[in-house]
């Protein structure tokens, strides 16, 4: 096993329109899409032996557990050597896009629903339906996760990524601080706002909440919006106009953004999830919205008895609404010259034992049905509660349009700076959401046109 870690970088990729991305499919030739100049084209099955390259889409955060899984794989397959490259989640999409255009794609890579459409539209991934149907994984993976990745693939009903996990949104709160203040558990949005205010003492550097203002802020803001408004669909009845700027969502965002600096640290303006999580773990902050992925960090920093992780708060009438969190998975790049060995790795990494090991480390919901029955699930309370909330009918999910090739760019690079303006009071919530809606409606119209 060879290890390489790529750190964070600055700069943003340009916006690639849905029309251009989808048009790329029609323009592909044997030497297009990630050809490294060797004439790889669509790659080859290969010998099933030798070296394969794996790109981790959450490098640094998941490096250690992937090193363990790779070591297990190489022990079981001594004639295959896996070169690991860890890439920070914030720069993964841009690096893959660059490799698609200029060459140098790996054999295998992490492919979540949020980035799947753009890669598939450029013809960079191999369909995996036949391989999965003939493998030991057939019938053993969560059907909802498979369909989520299939739907995100761009409309051709093909599966381009084998699911590894679902990463549900969680409201973490400090049980010790709540008990001391005599506060009830923040199971409703009303209790959430009450606690945020009561737990804040700026003079003592204590805050009720930490809000995500840096990278990844849009998804968290959408979760808070729809959770409060109770709107359960991202598009209106026509399917052509988004509901993000519905008056109820505008009102919800105004209230949520109004927390900044009132009950949150000022540093939140630029905090991505790593900084936000570290700040919560080391400080006197009452609540944090993140996902299952940070559970183990909190256990290490605080101990399991000083906090809880519960599903998102409910709104009026006890209704819980949350936006979909992208299912994560592993994909096979079309230019691989050793697809047989690459598939062996995918099959091993998503087997019951490996999938359980990975998700216990990540604190996420396993994709493998047998792994989801393992004993550790019951001991990781947030994971168990999240799995229950997703399966017991108590939660409505707003499906985000991961199928739009422009989704990742619109929801990240193009609008995160504008959300910061909202937090600072330099842009109204309505202006922000109207602008976001205009971009989304345009992307949907381009998508509809391309799909006929």
Rosetta blueprint (number, residue, H / E / L):
1 X L
2 X E
3 X E
4 X E
5 X E
6 X E
7 X L
8 X L
9 X L
10 X L
11 X L
12 X L
13 X L
14 X L
15 X L
16 X L
17 X L
18 X H
19 X H
20 X H
21 X H
22 X H
23 X H
24 X H
25 X H
26 X H
27 X H
28 X L
29 X L
30 X L
31 X L
32 X L
33 X L
34 X L
35 X L
36 X L
37 X L
38 X L
39 X L
40 X L
41 X L
42 X L
43 X L
44 X L
45 X L
46 X L
47 X L
48 X L
49 X L
50 X E
51 X E
52 X E
53 X E
54 X E
55 X E
56 X E
57 X L
58 X L
59 X L
60 X L
61 X L
62 X L
63 X H
64 X H
65 X H
66 X H
67 X H
68 X H
69 X H
70 X H
71 X H
72 X H
73 X H
74 X H
75 X H
76 X H
77 X L
78 X L
79 X L
80 X E
81 X E
82 X E
83 X E
84 X E
85 X E
86 X E
87 X E
88 X L
89 X L
90 X L
91 X L
92 X H
93 X H
94 X H
95 X H
96 X H
97 X H
98 X H
99 X H
100 X H
101 X H
102 X H
103 X L
104 X L
105 X L
106 X L
107 X L
108 X E
109 X E
110 X E
111 X L
112 X L
113 X H
114 X H
115 X H
116 X H
117 X H
118 X H
119 X H
120 X H
121 X H
122 X L
123 X L
124 X L
125 X E
126 X L
127 X L
128 X L
129 X H
130 X H
131 X H
132 X H
133 X H
134 X L
135 X L
136 X L
137 X L
138 X L
139 X L
140 X L
141 X E
142 X L
143 X H
144 X H
145 X H
146 X H
147 X H
148 X H
149 X H
150 X H
151 X H
152 X L
153 X L
154 X L
155 X L
156 X L
157 X L
158 X L
159 X L
160 X L
161 X L
162 X E
163 X E
164 X E
165 X E
166 X E
167 X L
168 X L
169 X E
170 X E
171 X E
172 X E
173 X E
174 X E
175 X H
176 X H
177 X H
178 X H
179 X H
180 X H
181 X H
182 X L
183 X L
184 X L
185 X L
186 X L
187 X L
188 X E
189 X H
190 X H
191 X H
192 X H
193 X H
194 X H
195 X H
196 X H
197 X H
198 X H
199 X L
200 X L
201 X E
202 X H
203 X H
204 X H
205 X L
206 X E
207 X E
208 X E
209 X E
210 X E
211 X L
212 X L
213 X L
214 X L
215 X L
216 X L
217 X H
218 X H
219 X H
220 X H
221 X H
222 X H
223 X H
224 X H
225 X H
226 X H
227 X H
228 X H
229 X H
230 X L
231 X L
232 X L
233 X L
234 X L
235 X E
236 X L
237 X L
238 X L
239 X L
240 X L
241 X L
242 X E
243 X L
244 X L
245 X L
246 X L
247 X H
248 X H
249 X H
250 X H
251 X H
252 X H
253 X H
254 X H
255 X H
256 X H
257 X H
258 X L
259 X L
260 X L
261 X L
262 X L
263 X L
264 X L
265 X L
266 X H
267 X H
268 X H
269 X H
270 X H
271 X L
272 X L
273 X H
274 X H
275 X H
276 X H
277 X H
278 X H
279 X H
280 X H
281 X H
282 X H
283 X L
284 X L
285 X E
286 X E
287 X E
288 X E
289 X E
290 X E
291 X E
292 X H
293 X H
294 X H
295 X H
296 X H
297 X H
298 X H
299 X H
300 X H
301 X H
302 X H
303 X L
304 X L
305 X L
306 X L
307 X E
308 X E
309 X E
310 X E
311 X L
312 X L
313 X L
314 X E
315 X L
316 X H
317 X H
318 X H
319 X L
320 X E
321 X E
322 X E
323 X E
324 X L
325 X L
326 X L
327 X L
328 X E
329 X E
330 X E
331 X E
332 X E
333 X E
334 X L
335 X L
336 X L
337 X L
338 X L
339 X H
340 X H
341 X H
342 X H
343 X H
344 X H
345 X H
346 X H
347 X H
348 X H
349 X H
350 X L
351 X L
352 X H
353 X H
354 X H
355 X H
356 X H
357 X H
358 X H
359 X H
360 X H
361 X H
362 X H
363 X L
364 X L
365 X E
366 X E
367 X L
368 X E
369 X L
370 X L
371 X H
372 X H
373 X H
374 X L
375 X H
376 X H
377 X H
378 X H
379 X H
380 X L
381 X H
382 X H
383 X H
384 X H
385 X H
386 X H
387 X H
388 X H
389 X H
390 X H
391 X H
392 X L
393 X L
394 X L
395 X E
396 X E
397 X E
398 X E
399 X L
400 X L
401 X L
402 X L
403 X L
404 X L
405 X L
406 X L
407 X H
408 X H
409 X H
410 X H
411 X H
412 X L
413 X L
414 X L
415 X L
416 X H
417 X H
418 X H
419 X H
420 X H
421 X H
422 X H
423 X H
424 X H
425 X L
426 X L
427 X L
428 X L
429 X H
430 X H
431 X H
432 X H
433 X H
434 X H
435 X H
436 X H
437 X H
438 X H
439 X H
440 X H
441 X H
442 X H
443 X H
444 X H
445 X H
446 X H
447 X H
448 X H
449 X H
450 X H
451 X H
452 X L
